[in-house]
Structure formats: structure tokens, C-alpha cells
Amino acid sequence: MTIVVPRGNRPRGKRLAAGILGRQPIGLLLSAPYAVFIAAVFAYPLGLAVWMSFHHYIFTAPGVQVPRPFVGLDNYTAVVSDPAVRQAFLNILVFLVINVPLTVALSLVLASALNAAIPFRTLFRISYYVPYVTASVAVVGVWLFLFSSGGLVNNAIGPLAPNPSWLINGFWAMPSIAIYVTWKQLGFFILLYLAALQNVPKELYEAAAVDGASKWRSFRAVTVPGVRPATTLVTLLAIITGANLFTEPYLLTNGGGPNGKSASPVLLMYQRGIEQGHPDVAAAIGVLLVLGVLLIAGVQRFLERD
Amino acid sequence: MKSRTLPSIATVFLLAATTTAACGDGGNSPAADTAAKAHGPINIWYSNNAQEVAWGKQMVAAWNTAHPTETVSAQEIPAGQTSEAVIAASITAGNAPCLIYNTSPAAVPNFQAQGGLVALDDFADGANYVNARSGSTAGQYKSPDGKFYQLPWKSNPVMIFYNKTEFAKAGISTTAPPLGTYAQFLDTAKKVVSSGAAKYAIYPSPSSQFFQPWFDFYPMYAAESGGKQLVENKKATFDSDAGKAVTGFWQQLYAQNLAGKEAYNGDSFADGTAAMASVGPWAIAAYKGKVDWGVVSVPTQTGGASEQAPTFSDAKNVAIYTACKNRGTAWDFLKFSTSAEQDGKLLEMTGQMPLRQGLEQQYAAYFTANPQYKVFAVKTAHVVEVPNIPQSVEVWQAFRDSWSKSVIFAKEDPNKALSDAATKINGLVK
């Protein structure tokens, strides 16, 4: 026999607790560590960065009291009126325009190929993944060897080589970095697509084949829609990681050269905030970058909506 | 992904951690008068240069043997983009060591503004010790408030190293190479490259990092201007005939592809890619067994630069950091580590020049046994330091950006760029 206690007869305290904690309070306990992690590692620094961007702020030793007055939009005005910062944001836009579509297209195509029963499949999978897990500092050396003025690429293409060479050419520096990053990251995104491809029902391919669909038609009509959630994830991750570009311009193009044509906002944040002791200005650049990324991601989600 | 997100995450972490620390109760920053007399164990950081590590280890061991109750623990500076970034972060976090034997004079104004440095004048014999050890050179290391926040420790006077093997291959004298004037230097550079002896005549890093002018523009500007600093009396000095002469010289080197413009992975001089290098004696250890080198003063427009001609010091100094509780021990240890005996060992083990007056006389036996180092000892008495001014790093970055655009990549008239940079820097230091 089951005794059912009418809802209205429950003690008030229990009802209140159930309202706040939900039907499964243990869930709160289990999710608490991650919530604390998010709050400590992302929410607090982000909030602090926003606060800093509206104040005159310098880093000080513990116990050293310095005035940190509210300065309104002064830091933002300084950032927006700085040609180097404007150039850096333009550079990152160029980077994203090249890197994101290239990343999505190449990783999907290669993942589909690697998902098929091709010879040496494991070898190829490892080959694509190796650049991703190799330290940028090491890989940059290879890229310098390839794309320097006397490098392998210029020797191969002879008179078609740009002058000045790729990495010191104002036009080609940022596209070169975008291609380098695409190549380096490809393994990771291929992995995401490979996982997604396992969830595409084989029956759909069989049905397409019965209907006489070609390989290309099958790819467009079955594979592309089938991995759509993965495409959203890949696009978002590529945008976010691309917007955080730092190591490549720092090492590959002499710290954002030539003439700042490959400088990134994060590189400028490092220069202004850490090297020059202006974390308030660096925070303003960071906040603008976050807003920019959110805007681009929002547009991307809007375009991909059902 | 990891490599690109790391810097931004690190920056954000730094912002958060440092603010929390800055709001603390000051427990790590004891009152100066009490701390200056406090004795006990301390910790220190030194450079990761192999020779300096060896020197540091023997020095610490010698101290610890004689002072069992005031032991010193030592380690290399933790890895980071630059030592200065690591030190700045440690100051803010309150975990800087008592002493750092790799404090860049250019970073001292920032560290001081952070409240991270102890004025050596806090110690009864502080200023006297610095002045007695370094003589008139010490004056360049005083902060605008008239105090010493750094002890001038060692210098690496920047000179022109040349590869004797490659010079011989190009048909250039290896004992008295014509490198005294800009015209001679350019002729020699052309010969080196056109003969195929080396791909480039010289290859200072073309990177946009703020400190790179110290190895192309600044040594030659020091020589050409008779020892002027980049900024004097709150005014940029380089928008001058001397500045224009140096700028014009480097512009020709780059325009004629005699100097490399691309990032180089390694040491271009040690690898033989460049026949010359603008560097101090610290690098000699790296050339051992690789390059048969000679050394001359940096050129000037009219030549005749003698051994006494000024050049950039490339000094690294020692500072006491405010996180240190036992500052009495730190000061005693600092004096021990910069004593005549330890300076002699530093010279022997690293080839770097202690910023000590009368260096040649004090260590005459060493320079007799190692005559190739004597020229650096002479130079040490005539080195020019970076100006000790607020916004020092920002000033150098402004200069470097202007230099990259006009001199290296020829996108702007160098004279106009020099003038614009001077205007910007005057605005920063006023």
C-alpha cells in the first residue's frame, strides 16, 4: 500500500527546500565543484577585468596601497584611438575569415575520408594529430624553414614567390599565420568530426545509395546535415581559439610584424598589461575582444539556426 | 589551441591573482626598518645561463658553509616569456625571492612603481657600498628619487664580433678589419655577402620586442653621440644628427639585404649565417668551438672610435625585493656575492664584467691570461645604460615600433619616424 501525502499537506520548510534545491538536491552537490571552478577561473577574472577596464589600475606588491580611481571610458578611448589596436583587431578579422571556413571544410572532408575504409587509416589519423600535440615553439621552426625567403616553398615556386617573403610581407603575413594555424589545429577538429560521424546512421547512406546518390551527393545530403551540431562546435571553438592568437605572431612574424600587420589583440594585451605595466588598458582590449567574439559567435548561431 | 589560449588565460589569472594579493594586509611586506635588520634564511633567483648557474652554486655553497643559521636557497628564474614578466608577476603575487641576480635596469622603474623593490639606501652602508664598488658608473643606476633600488652588478659591453674564417674567405683582414666607419662597415658587409662567405653581414633580431634596440641602434648611438642616453632630462635625445646618422647606417644595411629581416631560429652568428654580431662577452661561451672570432668597437660615422668610446652596457643587476623578510641577511649576502673575491670568480667563470671600478687592475692576472677579454674591461668604464625613467618599457617599445616601420621595413622616412618617435616619447616621460 502506498500512502500519498497531498502536496498541500507537506511541511512548509520542506516545500521551501524542495523549491530551492529541486527534486534531486544531490545534483547540486555533484555539480558544485565545476560551478566553483567556473566561478573562480572564468567568472571572477572576467568580472575583475571589466572592473579594471573602468579604473586606473597598476599591479602592486601586497600591502602597497595606490589609488585606483574610476576613469569612466578613458581606457576604452585610449584603446580605440590607438592605431596599433585597431590594426590588431583588423588582423584578427582577416585571420578568422581565412582560418574558420578553412578549418571547418578541411576537417570535415578529412574526417569523412579517415572514417572510410582507406588503407593506412591509423597512420593518417596520427599524422594529422601530431602537429596539434607538438609544441608551437618546435613547429614554428619548421614553418620558418619552409616559408623564409630562402625556404623550401620559395625555392619550389621560384619567381612566383612574394617579395618580401611571406612572413615579412604586409599582405601575406596574416594569411600565412592563418594557414599555419589551420594546419596545426586540424587534428583536433578532425577528431571532433570523427566522433560525430559515428552517430550518423549507416542506413541513411544505404538509402541514399539505393536512390542512386553519388558519393558527393551522399556527402552533402547525409554527412553534412548529420554532423551539424559538431560543425557548430567546431566553428565556435575555431573562432574562440583564433581570437586568442598569440604564440604564432610572437614567434613566427617577429612579434606581430611587419609593422604590426600580424599583431593580435592578445599580443597587445601582453605588451600593454604585462610588459608595460598598464593592465587597465590591457583589460579594455580584452573586454572588447570578448564582446567581438560573442558578437561573431552570435551571428554564426543565428545563421545556423534551424 | 593550448599554446594560444595559454597567454590570455595566464594574463587573466595574473589579473585575478594579483588583485587578490594587492588587497592583502601587507603581511609579506614587513616594515622597512625592522626588516632591514632581520636575519635568517633567504632565497634567491639567478639567470639560467649555464656559466652563471655554476658561479651561483659555488657562491651559495660558500656562504652557506660560513653562515649555517642564515642559509640561502637558490634556483634559476622560473621560465616565462621574459624574466621581467616573471619577476613582475612574482612581485604582485608577493612571492618574489629576496634577491634576483638578473634584474634588468629597464624594468626597475616598473618594479619600483609596483612597490616591489627595497631601496638599498635603507641600509646604513647601502649607497656608500654601491658608489665605492662601481664608482661614477653607479650614478646611471639611481632612480629619479635619488635612491638605489638596484646594485649595478655586471656589464656586457656590446661590441662587434666578427667571424675570422668568413672574413678570410671574403678576402678581408682578420686582424684589422675595416669596420671603423659606417662607410667601411658597409663596404665590408657587401664583400662578405657578395663573396658568399655568409648569407648576411649582420643579423640582430628584427623582432618588435622592446629590448631589441639595445643590440642595433643603442650601442652605435652611444658611440656616435659621445655617450648620450636615449632620454635625458625628460627629453628624447635621439632626434639629432647622431640619431639620424645611426638610423641611416642601419637603413642601408637592411635596404641592401646585408642584414636579415626575418625571424631566425637560433644564433645566426654561431651558425655562420651572419658574419658579424652585435653582442657582449656573455655570448663568447656560446661561440666556443663554433666560431673563430675577433672583436672591434661599434662603428661611428667618422671612425676613430677608440677602446674608450661608449657603448651600451647590457648590464644585469641585483635588487632586493620587498617580499623579503630577512633583509639584513639579504644585504649581507648581496655584499658577499659582489665582493672582490666573488666578482673575480664571476669574471673567471662567465667572462662577464663586474661593474667594479678598476677592473683591469684588480684582476690583472686574469686579463693577462685572457687577453681577448681585456677590451671589454676597458669598455666597462665607459658604458651607457638605459635611462632610469618611468614608463621605460613603453618608451623603448615606442622607439622599436618606429624603428621597425622605418628602418627595417622601409615603410616610412626614417628621419620623420625618428622625429615622431621623439615626440611620442617626450609625451610619455614629461
Interface residues (C-beta under 8 A of the other chain):
Chain A: V41 Y44 P45 L46 L48 A49 M52 I58 F59 T60 A61 P62 G63 V64 V66 A84 Y132 A135 S136 V140 G141 L144 F145 S148 S149 G150 P164 S165 L167 I168 G170 V181 Q185 F188 L237 T241 N244 L245 F246 T247 E248 Y250 L251 L252 T253 N254 G255 G256 G257 P258 N259 G260 V266 M269 Y270 Q271 G273 I274 E275 Q276 G277 H278 P279 A282 A283 G286
Chain B: M1 S3 R4 T5 L6 P7 S8 T11 V12 F13 L14 L15 A16 T18 T19 A21 A22 G24 D25 G26 G27 N28 S29 Q81 T82 E84 A85 A88 A89 I91 T92 A93 G94 A96 N110 A113 Q114 G115 G116 K199 S205 P206 S207 S208 Q209 F210 K261 E262 A263 Y264 N265 T322 A323 Q391 V393 E394 Q397 D401 S404 K405 I408 F409 K411
